[in-house]
Amino acid sequence: MQIEEVVFPPAKTEWQDVFNTDPHATPFQSPQWMAAIEQTGRFTDASRLYRTTGGRILVPLAVQTSVFGKQSASSMPHGFGAGGCISDYPLTRKDVDVILEDIHALNVNTLSIRPNPTQIEQWPENKNGWRVASRISHVIDLAGGYEHVWTECFRSTKRNRIRKAKKFGLKLQKGNSPDLVDTYYSLYLRWSEVRAKKRKLPPQLVRWLALRREPRWKFDNVARTMGQALQVYVASVNDTPVAGAVFLQMGKSAVYWRGASDPDLLRKYPGNDLVQNEMIQDACLAGCLTYHMGESGGVESLMRFKSDFGALAIPYAELHRTD
């Protein structure tokens, strides 16, 4: 494969065309997601479209400029999921190697590439010039459909908890209205406050850190930009929210992007299990092949929660380059 032309940033129509062709593409690699990132006012779209002898390859890339004029490029920025390559033909390791060589030469101070973990087989083993950060992501294979996932992938204990949630009368809401975003964000702050009490940390400090780590405007902005591709799911008992999650679905992939709950209510009502079941079922109905549950930060209980739904742990590498 040889590069014939590089276009940056690419036209959104051509980007969408490549995205629609790639069965592995996730919502994080879509032009709509980049638009949401740009609307934060902190990043500029510097994505690169490669027209090659094999076809078209696109790498979503966002650039941030510091107050000191230093530039950092990322695919994708921290907190906005994985990037890497999408293409309109099957990639080989050699193809990706050529693309990485070009990106490595970009005139920026820092550079990071976090690839789609389901495409890691196409990424070269030899990563000369890059600093590697080992990561693990969890992904469910949905190719068999929901009934297969329910019977063959879910652990029996997980199926029982979902039945228990329905027996307790937990109700589900889903949509992308500002009210549902507000409900989810309130659950996130509630989760932070309960954790602060358990750790005997100052509630004001923990709340400030929570607001800084996941600012409300981030969710408002993404929900507005992604439209129906983003759905907020909330499980409630007697109109009191127990658990919530943010779900993304485009093309053949769905993503569990964020989740939060009321830890006190969760001890009795398995709201998280009900929400996950609903999102997995909707992903199957939409014809998705994969359901990305993301990374767990090494937290054993969170990794077990995901594996109980049949998610496989996929080791992969994030690449960094610093001047």
C-alpha positions as CSV (number, residue, x, y, z in Angstrom):
1,M,0.0,0.0,0.0
2,Q,1.2,3.5,-0.9
3,I,-0.2,6.9,0.1
4,E,-1.4,8.8,-2.9
5,E,-2.9,11.8,-1.2
6,V,-3.5,13.1,2.3
7,V,-6.5,15.4,3.0
8,F,-6.8,17.3,6.4
9,P,-9.3,17.8,7.7
10,P,-11.5,15.7,5.4
11,A,-14.9,16.7,4.2
12,K,-17.5,15.3,6.6
13,T,-19.4,13.7,3.8
14,E,-16.4,11.6,2.7
15,W,-15.6,10.8,6.3
16,Q,-19.2,9.6,6.8
17,D,-18.8,7.4,3.7
18,V,-15.7,5.7,5.0
19,F,-17.3,5.3,8.4
20,N,-20.4,3.7,6.9
21,T,-18.2,1.2,5.1
22,D,-16.1,0.0,8.0
23,P,-17.9,-2.7,10.0
24,H,-15.6,-2.1,13.0
25,A,-16.1,1.7,13.2
26,T,-17.4,2.9,16.6
27,P,-19.3,6.1,17.4
28,F,-16.0,7.6,18.7
29,Q,-14.6,7.5,15.2
30,S,-17.6,9.3,13.6
31,P,-17.6,12.9,12.2
32,Q,-20.5,13.6,14.6
33,W,-18.3,12.7,17.6
34,M,-15.6,15.0,16.3
35,A,-18.1,17.8,16.0
36,A,-19.1,17.3,19.6
37,I,-15.4,17.4,20.6
38,E,-14.9,20.7,18.6
39,Q,-17.9,22.3,20.2
40,T,-16.2,22.1,23.6
41,G,-14.1,25.0,22.3
42,R,-10.9,23.3,23.4
43,F,-10.1,21.2,20.3
44,T,-9.7,21.6,16.5
45,D,-10.3,18.9,14.0
46,A,-7.0,17.8,12.4
47,S,-8.2,14.5,11.2
48,R,-6.4,12.9,8.2
49,L,-7.9,11.1,5.2
50,Y,-5.4,9.0,3.3
51,R,-6.2,8.1,-0.3
52,T,-4.1,5.0,-1.0
53,T,-3.5,2.4,-3.6
54,G,-5.7,0.1,-1.5
55,G,-8.5,2.5,-0.7
56,R,-9.3,5.2,1.8
57,I,-8.1,5.3,5.5
58,L,-9.2,8.0,7.9
59,V,-7.7,8.8,11.3
60,P,-9.8,11.1,13.6
61,L,-7.4,13.5,15.2
62,A,-8.1,16.4,17.6
63,V,-5.5,19.1,18.3
64,Q,-5.4,21.3,21.5
65,T,-3.2,24.4,21.9
66,S,-2.1,25.4,25.4
67,V,-1.8,28.9,26.7
68,F,1.9,28.6,26.1
69,G,1.4,27.7,22.4
70,K,2.3,24.0,22.7
71,Q,0.1,21.7,20.7
72,S,-1.1,18.2,21.6
73,A,-2.8,15.9,19.1
74,S,-4.8,12.9,20.1
75,S,-7.0,10.2,18.7
76,M,-9.0,10.7,20.7
77,P,-8.7,13.2,23.6
78,H,-8.9,11.8,27.1
79,G,-12.4,11.0,28.1
80,F,-13.7,10.9,24.5
81,G,-13.0,7.2,23.7
82,A,-10.8,5.4,21.2
83,G,-9.7,6.6,17.8
84,G,-7.2,5.0,15.4
85,C,-8.0,4.0,11.8
86,I,-11.2,3.4,9.9
87,S,-11.2,2.4,6.3
88,D,-13.3,1.3,3.3
89,Y,-11.2,-1.8,2.8
90,P,-9.7,-4.5,5.1
91,L,-6.5,-3.1,6.7
92,T,-3.3,-5.0,7.1
93,R,-0.5,-4.4,9.7
94,K,1.6,-2.9,6.9
95,D,-1.1,-0.4,6.0
96,V,-1.4,0.7,9.6
97,D,2.4,0.9,9.9
98,V,2.6,3.3,6.9
99,I,-0.1,5.5,8.5
100,L,1.6,5.6,11.9
101,E,4.8,6.6,10.3
102,D,3.1,9.6,8.7
103,I,1.3,10.6,11.9
104,H,4.5,10.2,14.0
105,A,6.1,13.0,11.9
106,L,3.4,15.6,12.7
107,N,4.7,18.9,14.0
108,V,3.1,18.8,17.4
109,N,4.6,18.7,20.9
110,T,2.7,15.6,22.1
111,L,0.8,12.9,20.3
112,S,-1.3,10.0,21.4
113,I,-3.2,7.3,19.5
114,R,-5.7,5.0,21.3
115,P,-6.9,2.5,18.7
116,N,-10.2,0.6,18.6
117,P,-9.4,-2.5,20.6
118,T,-11.3,-4.8,18.2
119,Q,-8.9,-3.8,15.4
120,I,-5.7,-4.5,17.4
121,E,-4.7,-7.4,15.2
122,Q,-4.1,-5.0,12.4
123,W,-1.8,-2.8,14.4
124,P,2.0,-3.6,14.0
125,E,3.8,-5.4,16.9
126,N,6.9,-3.3,16.2
127,K,6.1,0.2,17.5
128,N,9.5,1.9,17.1
129,G,9.5,5.6,18.0
130,W,6.4,5.2,20.2
131,R,6.0,4.9,23.9
132,V,3.5,2.2,24.7
133,A,0.9,2.3,27.4
134,S,-0.8,-1.1,28.0
135,R,-4.6,-1.1,28.3
136,I,-7.4,-3.5,28.6
137,S,-10.9,-3.0,27.2
138,H,-14.0,-5.2,27.5
139,V,-16.2,-6.0,24.4
140,I,-19.2,-8.3,23.9
141,D,-19.6,-10.1,20.5
142,L,-23.2,-9.6,19.4
143,A,-23.0,-11.5,16.2
144,G,-25.3,-14.3,17.5
145,G,-28.1,-11.9,18.4
146,Y,-29.7,-11.1,21.7
147,E,-31.1,-14.6,22.5
148,H,-27.6,-16.0,22.0
149,V,-26.0,-13.4,24.2
150,W,-28.7,-13.8,26.9
151,T,-28.4,-17.6,27.1
152,E,-24.7,-18.2,26.2
153,C,-22.9,-15.1,27.3
154,F,-24.7,-13.8,30.4
155,R,-23.9,-15.7,33.6
156,S,-26.9,-17.3,35.3
157,T,-26.4,-15.0,38.3
158,K,-26.7,-12.0,36.0
159,R,-29.9,-13.3,34.3
160,N,-31.3,-13.8,37.8
161,R,-30.5,-10.2,38.8
162,I,-32.2,-8.9,35.7
163,R,-35.3,-10.9,36.5
164,K,-35.1,-9.6,40.1
165,A,-35.0,-6.0,38.9
166,K,-38.1,-6.5,36.9
167,K,-39.8,-8.3,39.8
168,F,-39.1,-5.3,42.0
169,G,-40.8,-3.1,39.5
170,L,-37.9,-1.0,38.3
171,K,-38.9,1.2,35.4
172,L,-36.7,2.2,32.5
173,Q,-36.6,5.5,30.7
174,K,-34.5,6.3,27.7
175,G,-33.9,9.3,25.4
176,N,-31.6,12.2,25.0
177,S,-33.7,15.0,26.5
178,P,-32.1,17.6,28.8
179,D,-34.2,16.2,31.6
180,L,-32.7,12.7,31.3
181,V,-29.2,14.2,31.0
182,D,-29.9,16.0,34.2
183,T,-31.1,12.9,35.9
184,Y,-28.0,11.0,34.9
185,Y,-25.7,13.8,36.0
186,S,-27.5,13.9,39.4
187,L,-26.8,10.2,39.8
188,Y,-23.2,10.8,39.0
189,L,-22.9,13.4,41.7
190,R,-24.8,11.2,44.1
191,W,-22.4,8.4,43.4
192,S,-19.4,10.7,44.1
193,E,-20.9,11.9,47.4
194,V,-21.5,8.4,48.7
195,R,-18.0,7.4,47.8
196,A,-16.7,10.5,49.7
197,K,-18.5,9.5,52.9
198,K,-17.2,5.9,52.7
199,R,-13.6,7.2,52.3
200,K,-14.2,9.9,54.9
201,L,-13.2,12.6,52.4
202,P,-14.5,16.2,52.5
203,P,-17.7,16.2,50.5
204,Q,-17.0,19.7,49.1
205,L,-13.6,18.6,47.7
206,V,-15.1,15.4,46.2
207,R,-17.9,17.3,44.5
208,W,-15.4,19.9,43.1
209,L,-13.3,17.0,41.7
210,A,-16.3,15.3,40.3
211,L,-17.5,18.5,38.5
212,R,-14.0,19.0,37.2
213,R,-13.5,15.4,36.0
214,E,-16.9,15.2,34.3
215,P,-18.3,18.7,33.7
216,R,-22.0,18.9,33.0
217,W,-21.5,20.9,29.8
218,K,-19.7,17.9,28.4
219,F,-22.8,15.7,28.5
220,D,-25.2,18.5,27.4
221,N,-22.9,19.2,24.4
222,V,-22.5,15.6,23.4
223,A,-26.2,14.8,23.7
224,R,-27.1,17.8,21.6
225,T,-24.6,17.0,18.9
226,M,-25.0,13.3,18.6
227,G,-28.8,13.4,18.5
228,Q,-30.6,10.0,18.5
229,A,-27.2,8.2,18.3
230,L,-26.9,9.0,22.0
231,Q,-29.4,7.7,24.5
232,V,-29.5,8.1,28.3
233,Y,-31.0,5.1,30.1
234,V,-32.3,5.5,33.7
235,A,-33.7,2.8,35.9
236,S,-36.0,4.1,38.7
237,V,-38.0,2.7,41.6
238,N,-41.1,4.6,42.7
239,D,-39.8,7.5,40.5
240,T,-36.5,7.6,42.3
241,P,-33.5,7.0,40.0
242,V,-31.3,4.0,40.9
243,A,-28.9,3.7,38.0
244,G,-28.2,5.4,34.7
245,A,-25.9,5.1,31.7
246,V,-25.0,6.8,28.5
247,F,-25.3,4.7,25.3
248,L,-23.9,5.4,21.9
249,Q,-24.9,3.5,18.7
250,M,-23.8,4.1,15.1
251,G,-23.1,1.7,12.3
252,K,-22.3,-1.8,13.5
253,S,-21.0,-0.8,17.0
254,A,-22.6,0.3,20.3
255,V,-20.8,1.8,23.3
256,Y,-21.5,1.9,27.0
257,W,-19.9,5.3,27.4
258,R,-20.7,6.3,31.0
259,G,-22.5,4.9,34.0
260,A,-23.6,6.1,37.5
261,S,-25.8,4.9,40.3
262,D,-27.1,5.6,43.8
263,P,-24.9,3.1,45.8
264,D,-27.4,3.0,48.7
265,L,-30.4,2.0,46.5
266,L,-28.2,-0.3,44.4
267,R,-27.7,-2.6,47.4
268,K,-31.4,-3.6,47.1
269,Y,-32.3,-2.8,43.5
270,P,-30.1,-4.2,40.7
271,G,-30.6,-1.2,38.4
272,N,-27.2,-1.4,36.7
273,D,-28.0,-4.9,35.5
274,L,-31.3,-3.9,34.1
275,V,-29.9,-0.9,32.3
276,Q,-27.1,-3.0,30.7
277,N,-29.5,-5.6,29.6
278,E,-31.7,-3.1,27.9
279,M,-28.7,-1.4,26.1
280,I,-27.4,-4.8,24.9
281,Q,-30.8,-5.8,23.7
282,D,-31.2,-2.5,21.8
283,A,-27.7,-2.9,20.3
284,C,-28.7,-6.3,19.0
285,L,-31.9,-5.0,17.6
286,A,-30.0,-2.2,15.8
287,G,-27.9,-4.9,14.1
288,C,-24.7,-4.1,16.0
289,L,-21.8,-6.7,15.9
290,T,-20.0,-5.4,19.0
291,Y,-20.9,-3.8,22.3
292,H,-18.0,-1.9,23.8
293,M,-18.0,-1.7,27.6
294,G,-14.7,0.2,27.8
295,E,-11.8,0.1,30.3
296,S,-12.1,-0.6,34.0
297,G,-9.0,1.0,35.4
298,G,-7.8,-2.2,36.9
299,V,-10.9,-2.3,39.3
300,E,-11.6,-6.0,39.9
301,S,-15.3,-5.6,40.7
302,L,-15.9,-3.5,37.6
303,M,-14.0,-6.0,35.3
304,R,-16.1,-8.9,36.9
305,F,-19.3,-6.9,36.3
306,K,-18.5,-6.7,32.6
307,S,-17.3,-10.3,32.2
308,D,-20.5,-11.5,33.8
309,F,-22.3,-10.1,30.7
310,G,-20.0,-12.1,28.4
311,A,-17.6,-9.2,27.7
312,L,-14.1,-10.4,26.7
313,A,-11.0,-8.6,28.0
314,I,-8.9,-7.4,25.1
315,P,-5.4,-6.2,25.8
316,Y,-4.2,-3.4,23.5
317,A,-1.6,-0.6,23.4
318,E,-2.1,3.2,23.4
319,L,0.8,4.9,21.6
320,H,2.5,8.2,22.8
321,R,5.1,10.4,21.3
322,T,6.6,13.4,23.1
323,D,9.2,15.9,21.9
